Amino acid sequence: MERRGFDLEIVVLLKQVPATETFVEIAGDGASIRTDGIKWVINPYDELAVEEALRIREKHGGTVTVVSAGNEKTLDAVRTALAMGADRGILINDPALKSCDGLGIAKVLAGVLKTIPFDLVIAGQRAVDDENFLVGPAAAEFLNIPSISMVIRAEVTNGVIRCVKSVDGGTMELEARLPLLFTTQRGLNEPRYASLPGIMKAKKKPLEVKTLADFKIDAPSEEATTRIVAMNLPPARKAGRIIQGADARQKAAELVKALREEAGVI
Ligand SMILES: Cc1cc2nc3c(=O)[nH]c(=O)nc-3n(C[C@H](O)[C@H](O)[C@H](O)COP(=O)(O)OP(=O)(O)OC[C@H]3O[C@@H](n4cnc5c(N)ncnc54)[C@H](O)[C@@H]3O)c2cc1C
């Protein structure tokens, strides 16, 4: 359902991911990671999205709704976004999501968005775990609205959004009418922390947990889904070596020898 009101209806697509400091281990199936003991957080690019949504709402008025597809644990990520200041959360928790890939998730999220008012949708450019770089723009395509990727500045005036995006070696400015979806790039803002009063207030904010049936969305077809068949960790790095020598000259000679004979780089 698209709407162009005075106040802005802003939706943030939010994914919960393992914290970057997590020690990742591949599970027994060879195609997933072990999830026991993992600390889960909001995808860092989605934190930028929440922050930007809050700043736009603070300037123009309106509401910020966070939409996430996930499981019971994902409620923590949605609650954190509510504690940062978002107004409403929707979690789609459905066993059928287990057989979804990025495109399937984009279709599901677009199906949810068709049932709620929105002027602006903000997503991360990528989730730092599966790194498909596609859910935001694909959801925009399913919604038949324009999208702008890798945004580092956004300004809304009179139903028009002007975005600055990063391109290799520079920036580019684009303009489009709302409704629109944009994805975030580092440098867009500095996300706020959830304050203690924010955490208390979040407990009273609406947080709906829904299934695909609640939105009348069909489960994604198994035939049109990619499957992760193997995951591989990078090869273990060799330990470093401290070059020995009586003085700087001898150490330099030893370093040149190692670079030539061992590393083969000179
Ligand atoms: C409960 C559950 C179980 C799953 N199990 C599997 C599985 O077993 N095998 C498999 O291959 N895939 C599975 N998936 C799908 C997968 O984990 C990703 O959600 C999906 O592939 C999106 O890919 P990505 O994170 O690489 O997206 P990207 O395109 O890199 O993400 C870009 C942006 O899209 C938005 N976004 C991405 N995912 C979500 C989301 N879930 N909710 C809201 N916004 C989102 C965020 O704004 C994010 O920053 C599962 C998903 C769920 C929810």
The ligand as an ORCA input file, in Angstrom:
! r2SCAN-3c Opt
* xyz 0 1
  C      14.580    -17.789      9.740
  C      15.404    -17.786      8.508
  C      16.100    -18.937      8.148
  C      16.870    -18.936      7.011
  N      17.539    -20.063      6.665
  C      18.280    -20.056      5.539
  C      18.996    -21.219      5.132
  O      18.937    -22.235      5.799
  N      19.734    -21.165      3.996
  C      19.788    -20.006      3.246
  O      20.463    -19.977      2.224
  N      19.156    -18.890      3.614
  C      18.398    -18.884      4.731
  N      17.724    -17.758      5.097
  C      17.837    -16.585      4.270
  C      19.096    -15.789      4.619
  O      19.537    -15.937      5.922
  C      18.956    -14.289      4.378
  O      17.948    -13.679      5.117
  C      18.700    -13.974      2.973
  O      19.419    -14.844      2.189
  C      19.099    -12.519      2.700
  O      20.416    -12.514      2.257
  P      21.493    -11.479      2.749
  O      21.514    -11.340      4.203
  O      22.743    -11.902      2.144
  O      20.896    -10.121      2.110
  P      21.581     -8.829      1.588
  O      21.009     -8.586      0.243
  O      23.061     -8.830      1.746
  O      20.960     -7.800      2.657
  C      20.781     -6.427      2.334
  C      19.770     -5.797      3.250
  O      18.502     -6.397      3.050
  C      17.769     -6.393      4.278
  N      17.543     -7.778      4.703
  C      18.234     -8.899      4.389
  N      17.715     -9.989      4.999
  C      16.678     -9.528      5.729
  C      15.762    -10.149      6.597
  N      15.821    -11.462      6.869
  N      14.813     -9.376      7.186
  C      14.732     -8.031      6.943
  N      15.599     -7.389      6.134
  C      16.558     -8.128      5.540
  C      18.644     -5.650      5.283
  O      18.325     -4.275      5.217
  C      20.033     -5.906      4.734
  O      20.971     -4.944      5.152
  C      16.954    -17.750      6.222
  C      16.281    -16.592      6.592
  C      15.497    -16.597      7.724
  C      14.782    -15.327      8.075
*
